Amino acid sequence: MGLNTTSVGSWQLAVGSWQLAVGIMLFCIIFCFFVKKKLEKEIYAIIILKMDYFIAFVFGFALGSIPFGYILARVFKKIDIREHGSKNIGTTNVMRICGKPLGIAVFILDAGKGFVPAFLASQCLGINPAIVAGLAALLGHAFTPWLKWKGGKGVATGLGIFIGLAPLPALIAFCAWVVILLIFKWVSVASMSASAVLVISIFLRYRVSPIFFFALVGFLLVVFSHRSNIRHLLRGEERKIGKR
């Protein structure tokens, strides 16, 4: 039996997104290792600096915008995840509606699309362009153009970004997420709390620095994306993990 129209469309969306991201990544690598070494004059240095940030942003946004939760639910369960449960394309809703294996796959892929641009940019372009790449991936995930600018909440993607930029604070934040989830059973509370722990951990390790301000922006974005969960918590209506 062949794939239906929605499955084919989902695969085309995934392939198209990856082609764009890989194409930009290859251009970035060629630029880093071949072109950049040959441009040494001062006037070109300014252009190179601006190109670094532009490449980092476009690559991060292209990769971050791939809606893995939507694609996997379409391909394997033949449903639009946006019409079920909390209507979110992230790990928690996919796990509730489609099962644990698919939810774990979404978590890994969402984290990966944050890690890859941040880590590659840090290795090829430096820490500041890497921060731009990470921010772009986070924005691409939260406001994906493939789904009319409505995406996920950015927790898994944010974790992947900071694993690439600041592994130790990211590990501390992830451990905090696990502990808080086990205690309170609310994914939203664990996610917002872990984001706050990440900001504190990065401040203690890096003090006031670009990566600290990026973590602060990420925390605000996570809280903003959980505003409906905050309303549910205040009304006592927030669902705990394991409940549909």
Rosetta silent file (secondary structure, phi, psi, omega in degrees, C-alpha in Angstrom):
SEQUENCE: MGLNTTSVGSWQLAVGSWQLAVGIMLFCIIFCFFVKKKLEKEIYAIIILKMDYFIAFVFGFALGSIPFGYILARVFKKIDIREHGSKNIGTTNVMRICGKPLGIAVFILDAGKGFVPAFLASQCLGINPAIVAGLAALLGHAFTPWLKWKGGKGVATGLGIFIGLAPLPALIAFCAWVVILLIFKWVSVASMSASAVLVISIFLRYRVSPIFFFALVGFLLVVFSHRSNIRHLLRGEERKIGKR
SCORE:     score description
SCORE:     0.000 S_00000001
   1 L     0.000  130.927 -178.607    0.000    0.000    0.000 S_00000001
   2 L   -81.199  167.417  177.023    1.435    3.396   -0.968 S_00000001
   3 L   -69.807  146.233  176.881    1.630    6.508    1.156 S_00000001
   4 L   -79.445  179.699 -174.337   -1.404    8.784    1.052 S_00000001
   5 H   -62.151  -41.226 -177.933   -1.296   12.373   -0.111 S_00000001
   6 H   -67.132  -36.483  178.613   -0.684   13.865    3.322 S_00000001
   7 H   -66.368  -44.151  177.676    2.225   11.478    3.975 S_00000001
   8 H   -60.860  -42.863  178.437    3.812   12.290    0.629 S_00000001
   9 H   -61.873  -38.570  179.252    3.363   15.988    1.334 S_00000001
  10 H   -66.113  -42.721  177.540    4.979   15.596    4.752 S_00000001
  11 H   -63.926  -39.718  178.587    7.970   13.779    3.274 S_00000001
  12 H   -62.973  -39.163  176.755    8.316   16.460    0.605 S_00000001
  13 H   -62.255  -45.552 -179.782    8.273   19.101    3.339 S_00000001
  14 H   -63.592  -47.266 -178.469   10.965   17.250    5.303 S_00000001
  15 H   -63.817  -43.041  178.843   13.153   16.649    2.256 S_00000001
  16 H   -61.944  -40.806  179.194   12.784   20.239    1.059 S_00000001
  17 H   -64.664  -45.272 -179.252   13.699   21.597    4.485 S_00000001
  18 H   -66.307  -37.737  178.407   16.741   19.367    4.776 S_00000001
  19 H   -60.941  -43.326  178.424   17.906   20.220    1.253 S_00000001
  20 H   -62.821  -47.925 -177.595   17.790   23.914    2.113 S_00000001
  21 H   -64.503  -44.010 -179.537   19.589   23.420    5.440 S_00000001
  22 H   -66.074  -39.210  177.759   22.255   21.109    4.001 S_00000001
  23 H   -60.424  -43.706  178.353   22.855   23.453    1.077 S_00000001
  24 H   -66.643  -38.617  179.170   23.430   26.367    3.431 S_00000001
  25 H   -62.861  -43.875  178.991   25.668   24.204    5.643 S_00000001
  26 H   -63.051  -40.619  177.146   27.834   23.212    2.663 S_00000001
  27 H   -62.202  -39.857  179.680   28.120   26.829    1.602 S_00000001
  28 H   -62.202  -43.518 -179.109   29.092   27.710    5.175 S_00000001
  29 H   -66.064  -44.339  178.462   31.844   25.055    5.216 S_00000001
  30 H   -61.336  -42.422  179.714   33.202   26.126    1.829 S_00000001
  31 H   -61.532  -43.919 -176.337   33.131   29.747    2.933 S_00000001
  32 H   -64.666  -47.141 -167.853   34.956   28.966    6.188 S_00000001
  33 H   -96.127  -13.934 -177.509   37.740   26.826    4.817 S_00000001
  34 H  -120.060  -53.922 -174.903   38.347   28.184    1.326 S_00000001
  35 H   -74.607  -46.657 -172.580   37.055   31.705    0.771 S_00000001
  36 H   -60.210  -34.738 -177.854   37.608   33.203    4.196 S_00000001
  37 H   -68.164  -23.880 -175.495   41.325   32.368    4.255 S_00000001
  38 H   -90.694  -14.058 -177.219   41.916   34.301    1.047 S_00000001
  39 L  -100.024  101.604 -172.622   40.206   37.517    2.080 S_00000001
  40 L  -116.771  -12.818 -177.324   42.631   39.393    4.294 S_00000001
  41 L   -74.068  157.167 -174.172   42.162   43.053    3.492 S_00000001
  42 H   -61.672  -41.344 -177.228   40.352   45.275    5.954 S_00000001
  43 H   -63.857  -34.266  179.058   37.424   46.115    3.686 S_00000001
  44 H   -77.083  -27.172  179.627   36.734   42.412    3.160 S_00000001
  45 H   -60.576  -38.073  178.631   37.020   41.672    6.870 S_00000001
  46 H   -65.900  -42.823  179.303   33.870   43.743    7.485 S_00000001
  47 H   -63.837  -42.250  179.639   32.018   41.869    4.758 S_00000001
  48 H   -60.489  -44.607 -179.189   33.193   38.542    6.153 S_00000001
  49 H   -58.475  -46.100  179.884   31.997   39.457    9.644 S_00000001
  50 H   -67.175  -37.848  178.427   28.539   40.325    8.361 S_00000001
  51 H   -64.934  -36.995  177.301   28.441   37.189    6.206 S_00000001
  52 H   -54.878  -50.009 -177.998   29.307   35.046    9.228 S_00000001
  53 H   -67.904  -38.349 -179.943   26.215   36.257   11.070 S_00000001
  54 H   -65.034  -47.750  179.229   24.015   36.037    7.977 S_00000001
  55 H   -60.667  -45.101 -179.001   25.075   32.450    7.217 S_00000001
  56 H   -60.619  -43.867 -177.513   24.631   31.461   10.868 S_00000001
  57 H   -66.764  -48.426 -176.869   21.145   32.965   11.049 S_00000001
  58 H   -63.807  -44.551  179.676   19.853   31.499    7.782 S_00000001
  59 H   -63.507  -45.149 -179.996   21.263   28.036    8.491 S_00000001
  60 H   -62.995  -43.873 -178.069   19.928   28.023   12.059 S_00000001
  61 H   -67.630  -42.250 -179.383   16.469   29.223   11.053 S_00000001
  62 H   -60.796  -44.769 -179.379   16.201   26.783    8.121 S_00000001
  63 H   -72.279  -42.211 -178.893   17.097   23.799   10.284 S_00000001
  64 H   -65.734  -24.503 -175.536   15.095   24.960   13.295 S_00000001
  65 L   -79.662   -8.353 -179.298   11.951   25.468   11.223 S_00000001
  66 L   -68.983  115.655 -175.105   11.591   21.780   10.308 S_00000001
  67 L   -86.216   80.532 -174.551    8.427   20.666   12.208 S_00000001
  68 H   -61.217  -38.080  179.419    9.418   17.123   13.118 S_00000001
  69 H   -60.058  -44.267  178.604    6.440   16.594   15.430 S_00000001
  70 H   -64.699  -46.239 -176.050    4.012   17.455   12.649 S_00000001
  71 H   -64.280  -47.723 -177.488    5.894   15.391   10.044 S_00000001
  72 H   -65.586  -38.902  177.946    6.241   12.228   12.140 S_00000001
  73 H   -65.703  -37.834  178.172    2.592   12.296   13.241 S_00000001
  74 H   -65.990  -47.075 -173.712    1.507   12.731    9.614 S_00000001
  75 H   -71.777  -45.795 -171.541    3.742    9.981    8.247 S_00000001
  76 H   -95.583  -26.590 -178.867    3.330    7.308   10.929 S_00000001
  77 H  -115.963   -4.826  177.938   -0.125    8.018   12.422 S_00000001
  78 L    58.103   36.046  178.635   -1.788    9.776    9.462 S_00000001
  79 L  -128.792  159.122  170.686   -3.031   12.609   11.697 S_00000001
  80 L   -94.073  106.668 -174.641   -2.515   16.353   11.979 S_00000001
  81 H   -60.053  -21.269  179.609   -1.100   16.649   15.506 S_00000001
  82 H   -71.169   -8.866 -179.909   -2.319   20.249   15.615 S_00000001
  83 H  -105.347    8.687 -175.822   -5.894   18.937   15.795 S_00000001
  84 L  -132.902  151.438  176.672   -5.337   16.687   18.807 S_00000001
  85 L    57.660 -128.096  179.254   -4.580   17.094   22.505 S_00000001
  86 L   -79.714   -3.327  179.292   -2.966   20.445   23.275 S_00000001
  87 L    69.441   14.787  178.909   -2.629   21.018   19.493 S_00000001
  88 L   -95.357  151.753 -177.818    1.113   21.552   19.915 S_00000001
  89 L   -93.283    7.747 -175.137    3.706   19.917   17.645 S_00000001
  90 L   -84.306 -178.450 -174.309    6.192   19.300   20.455 S_00000001
  91 H   -57.208  -48.169 -173.154    7.357   16.190   22.295 S_00000001
  92 H   -61.009  -47.715 -178.617    4.756   16.147   25.073 S_00000001
  93 H   -68.763  -39.702  177.786    1.696   16.298   22.827 S_00000001
  94 H   -62.957  -39.968  180.000    3.143   13.840   20.313 S_00000001
  95 H   -65.727  -39.717  179.759    3.930   11.421   23.153 S_00000001
  96 H   -66.087  -43.450 -172.337    0.393   11.732   24.552 S_00000001
  97 H   -89.072  -39.620 -172.124   -1.344   11.261   21.219 S_00000001
  98 H  -105.961   -8.708  178.954    1.040    9.078   19.195 S_00000001
  99 L   106.532  162.600 -175.042    2.853    7.101   21.873 S_00000001
 100 H   -63.764  -44.342 -178.500    6.203    7.124   23.641 S_00000001
 101 H   -58.199  -44.889 -179.820    8.451    5.927   20.744 S_00000001
 102 H   -68.377  -36.640  177.429    7.292    8.684   18.416 S_00000001
 103 H   -63.317  -42.238  178.392    7.489   11.250   21.236 S_00000001
 104 H   -64.852  -39.712  178.658   11.092   10.268   21.999 S_00000001
 105 H   -61.744  -41.664  178.218   11.949   10.486   18.298 S_00000001
 106 H   -63.797  -41.997  179.251   10.528   14.015   18.146 S_00000001
 107 H   -59.533  -47.315 -178.770   12.519   15.001   21.243 S_00000001
 108 H   -64.212  -44.219 -178.923   15.789   13.734   19.750 S_00000001
 109 H   -67.385  -41.292  178.480   15.173   15.352   16.360 S_00000001
 110 H   -65.503  -39.908  176.367   14.094   18.675   17.878 S_00000001
 111 H   -66.571  -39.660 -179.787   17.141   18.713   20.124 S_00000001
 112 H   -63.271  -37.596 -178.649   19.334   17.761   17.174 S_00000001
 113 H   -74.122  -12.355  171.006   18.114   20.613   15.003 S_00000001
 114 H   -89.260  -39.597 -178.137   19.174   22.983   17.779 S_00000001
 115 H   -65.876  -47.525 -171.662   22.519   21.321   18.421 S_00000001
 116 H   -57.933  -54.221 -178.843   23.719   21.064   14.806 S_00000001
 117 H   -66.258  -37.751 -179.006   23.634   24.756   13.772 S_00000001
 118 H   -66.388  -45.989 -178.093   24.911   26.011   17.141 S_00000001
 119 H   -68.476  -46.445 -179.257   27.787   23.529   17.307 S_00000001
 120 H   -62.360  -42.309  179.415   28.819   23.838   13.652 S_00000001
 121 H   -65.049  -37.014  179.348   28.731   27.634   13.796 S_00000001
 122 H   -65.475  -33.691 -178.970   30.825   27.621   16.973 S_00000001
 123 H   -80.137  -35.501 -175.284   33.450   25.469   15.262 S_00000001
 124 H   -93.830  -36.038 -168.678   33.478   27.297   11.909 S_00000001
 125 L  -118.135  -20.260 -178.584   32.546   30.898   12.721 S_00000001
 126 L   112.665  170.962 -171.342   33.052   31.528   16.447 S_00000001
 127 H   -68.184  -40.562 -178.187   30.900   31.868   19.543 S_00000001
 128 H   -66.814  -46.880  172.829   28.955   35.009   18.621 S_00000001
 129 H   -61.307  -31.523  177.610   27.767   33.705   15.234 S_00000001
 130 H   -64.711  -38.040  176.371   26.997   30.417   17.007 S_00000001
 131 H   -63.938  -40.527  177.029   24.707   32.286   19.395 S_00000001
 132 H   -62.345  -43.432  178.388   22.987   33.851   16.387 S_00000001
 133 H   -61.472  -41.157  178.892   22.585   30.393   14.830 S_00000001
 134 H   -65.497  -44.893  178.384   21.101   29.075   18.075 S_00000001
 135 H   -61.914  -40.902  179.363   18.687   31.968   18.409 S_00000001
 136 H   -64.112  -39.751  177.995   17.633   31.530   14.788 S_00000001
 137 H   -63.385  -40.354  178.882   17.003   27.801   15.349 S_00000001
 138 H   -64.837  -43.265  178.125   14.865   28.630   18.373 S_00000001
 139 H   -66.740  -40.639  178.657   12.880   31.209   16.403 S_00000001
 140 H   -62.004  -37.352  177.931   12.533   28.849   13.462 S_00000001
 141 H   -69.241  -43.486 -176.209   11.109   26.168   15.752 S_00000001
 142 H   -75.028  -30.852 -176.745    8.692   28.519   17.502 S_00000001
 143 L  -130.304   63.853 -175.803    7.589   30.347   14.348 S_00000001
 144 L   -73.289  128.198  179.200    7.984   27.848   11.530 S_00000001
 145 H   -68.645  -19.009 -179.213    6.947   29.206    8.120 S_00000001
 146 H   -70.316  -21.544 -179.261    5.985   25.655    7.046 S_00000001
 147 H  -122.872   42.782  177.486    3.002   25.723    9.440 S_00000001
 148 L    58.608   40.275  173.477    1.852   29.324    8.991 S_00000001
 149 L    67.132   24.127  176.391    4.382   30.633   11.558 S_00000001
 150 L  -122.516  116.266 -176.150    3.052   28.472   14.403 S_00000001
 151 L  -127.035 -147.480 -177.673    5.502   25.995   15.898 S_00000001
 152 L   -92.992 -170.794 -173.718    6.559   24.375   19.152 S_00000001
 153 L   -94.454  -10.027  168.414    7.598   25.734   22.523 S_00000001
 154 L    88.384    7.415 -175.530   11.338   25.375   22.038 S_00000001
 155 H   -71.267  -52.738  179.724   12.349   23.349   25.099 S_00000001
 156 H   -64.540  -41.864  178.736   13.995   20.380   23.327 S_00000001
 157 H   -63.065  -42.095  177.551   15.469   22.639   20.652 S_00000001
 158 H   -62.256  -39.910  176.942   16.830   24.972   23.326 S_00000001
 159 H   -59.779  -46.030  179.487   18.424   22.035   25.137 S_00000001
 160 H   -61.030  -40.490  179.067   20.165   20.975   21.934 S_00000001
 161 H   -59.075  -48.163 -174.914   21.413   24.512   21.320 S_00000001
 162 H   -78.934  -19.785  169.324   23.004   24.808   24.745 S_00000001
 163 H   -64.101  -36.292  178.345   24.498   21.312   24.589 S_00000001
 164 H   -75.125  -28.705 -175.371   26.371   22.682   21.594 S_00000001
 165 H  -102.341  -39.280 -175.792   27.318   25.976   23.261 S_00000001
 166 L  -145.171   78.858 -171.575   27.557   25.290   27.003 S_00000001
 167 H   -57.690  -43.440 -176.178   27.398   21.541   27.733 S_00000001
 168 H   -65.726  -51.418  174.977   27.792   21.646   31.534 S_00000001
 169 H   -58.378  -35.723  178.918   25.038   24.225   32.234 S_00000001
 170 H   -64.584  -40.291  178.514   22.823   22.373   29.739 S_00000001
 171 H   -65.451  -41.433  177.892   23.377   19.099   31.630 S_00000001
 172 H   -61.738  -44.116 -179.995   22.564   20.792   34.942 S_00000001
 173 H   -63.984  -40.521  179.353   19.366   22.241   33.457 S_00000001
 174 H   -64.786  -41.968  177.255   18.348   18.850   32.032 S_00000001
 175 H   -62.092  -40.073  177.300   18.878   17.171   35.417 S_00000001
 176 H   -62.366  -40.988  178.843   16.763   19.906   37.027 S_00000001
 177 H   -59.418  -45.880 -179.150   14.038   19.249   34.421 S_00000001
 178 H   -62.956  -47.154 -177.735   14.011   15.530   35.247 S_00000001
 179 H   -63.223  -46.467 -178.249   13.890   16.083   39.034 S_00000001
 180 H   -66.009  -37.403  177.973   11.145   18.727   38.869 S_00000001
 181 H   -64.872  -41.727  179.426    9.094   16.583   36.471 S_00000001
 182 H   -64.595  -33.376 -177.697    9.339   13.589   38.800 S_00000001
 183 H   -78.636  -50.478 -171.507    8.226   15.719   41.757 S_00000001
 184 H   -99.863  -19.944  178.218    5.401   17.782   40.244 S_00000001
 185 L    68.654   10.908  176.564    4.463   15.745   37.128 S_00000001
 186 L  -106.273  118.728  179.456    3.892   18.920   35.096 S_00000001
 187 H   -65.086  -38.580 -178.208    6.021   19.169   31.966 S_00000001
 188 H   -63.292  -42.986  178.889    5.348   22.907   31.687 S_00000001
 189 H   -65.109  -43.828  179.032    6.564   23.595   35.234 S_00000001
 190 H   -62.529  -39.759 -177.261    9.652   21.439   34.688 S_00000001
 191 H   -68.095  -47.569 -179.640   10.427   23.180   31.377 S_00000001
 192 H   -66.897  -38.597  179.395   10.122   26.741   32.676 S_00000001
 193 H   -67.037  -42.045  179.108   12.022   25.885   35.861 S_00000001
 194 H   -64.540  -35.044  176.820   14.827   24.181   33.931 S_00000001
 195 H   -64.058  -38.810  176.755   15.117   27.240   31.684 S_00000001
 196 H   -66.915  -40.730  177.169   15.583   29.396   34.780 S_00000001
 197 H   -61.594  -38.264  178.398   18.198   26.953   36.124 S_00000001
 198 H   -61.327  -44.343  179.131   20.021   27.209   32.788 S_00000001
 199 H   -60.203  -45.767 -179.335   20.198   31.008   33.057 S_00000001
 200 H   -64.958  -43.878 -178.917   21.588   30.790   36.598 S_00000001
 201 H   -62.750  -41.668  179.651   24.086   28.053   35.682 S_00000001
 202 H   -68.707  -36.802  177.188   25.375   30.005   32.693 S_00000001
 203 H   -63.159  -43.122 -179.319   25.704   33.157   34.787 S_00000001
 204 H   -65.493  -30.818 -177.342   27.738   31.296   37.408 S_00000001
 205 H   -90.844  -39.749 -173.268   30.030   29.838   34.739 S_00000001
 206 H  -113.700   -4.595 -176.624   30.278   32.674   32.189 S_00000001
 207 L    57.746 -155.511 -179.950   29.105   35.711   34.197 S_00000001
 208 L   -77.119  112.130 -174.175   27.618   38.573   32.181 S_00000001
 209 L  -154.694  169.294  178.520   28.403   37.594   28.612 S_00000001
 210 H   -55.888  -39.628 -178.649   26.686   37.183   25.225 S_00000001
 211 H   -69.043  -29.940  175.083   25.787   33.572   26.013 S_00000001
 212 H   -65.962  -44.825  179.588   24.200   34.660   29.315 S_00000001
 213 H   -66.137  -33.839  175.989   21.978   37.185   27.530 S_00000001
 214 H   -64.852  -43.288  178.018   21.077   34.531   24.963 S_00000001
 215 H   -61.936  -37.515  178.687   20.048   32.158   27.760 S_00000001
 216 H   -65.581  -43.058  176.463   17.952   34.949   29.266 S_00000001
 217 H   -62.399  -42.269  178.126   16.211   35.567   25.929 S_00000001
 218 H   -60.939  -41.155  177.586   15.641   31.816   25.590 S_00000001
 219 H   -61.225  -44.685 -179.990   14.087   31.702   29.067 S_00000001
 220 H   -64.299  -37.945  178.659   11.706   34.553   28.199 S_00000001
 221 H   -66.715  -39.841  178.086   10.752   32.838   24.941 S_00000001
 222 H   -64.523  -44.133  178.113   10.041   29.567   26.764 S_00000001
 223 H   -62.865  -42.968  178.893    7.858   31.344   29.333 S_00000001
 224 H   -61.099  -41.772 -178.563    6.039   33.218   26.550 S_00000001
 225 H   -71.511  -16.313  178.155    5.372   29.982   24.664 S_00000001
 226 L  -101.291   18.106 -175.369    3.947   28.444   27.862 S_00000001
 227 H   -61.815  -34.965  177.283    1.511   31.276   28.563 S_00000001
 228 H   -68.430  -36.479  176.987   -1.523   29.007   27.986 S_00000001
 229 H   -65.486  -36.750  178.010   -0.023   26.459   30.398 S_00000001
 230 H   -62.882  -41.769  177.424    0.428   29.191   33.002 S_00000001
 231 H   -62.808  -41.540  178.800   -3.279   30.059   32.695 S_00000001
 232 H   -65.128  -38.596  177.873   -4.176   26.380   33.111 S_00000001
 233 H   -63.105  -42.501 -179.444   -1.936   26.106   36.166 S_00000001
 234 H   -65.833  -29.625  179.589   -3.581   29.125   37.782 S_00000001
 235 H   -92.645   -1.046 -178.814   -7.014   27.602   37.143 S_00000001
 236 L    73.035   25.805 -175.274   -5.918   24.154   38.330 S_00000001
 237 L  -110.924   -0.775 -177.534   -6.549   22.668   34.878 S_00000001
 238 L   -68.455  129.584 -178.957   -2.999   21.789   33.759 S_00000001
 239 L   -79.551  139.566  177.492   -2.699   18.114   32.857 S_00000001
 240 L   -86.615  161.563 -176.359    0.025   16.065   34.485 S_00000001
 241 L   -61.360  140.735 -178.681    2.290   13.772   32.511 S_00000001
 242 L    95.368  -10.899  179.319    0.699   10.492   31.514 S_00000001
 243 L  -107.407  137.942  179.421   -2.777   11.981   31.220 S_00000001
 244 L   -81.303    0.000    0.000   -4.402   12.717   27.884 S_00000001
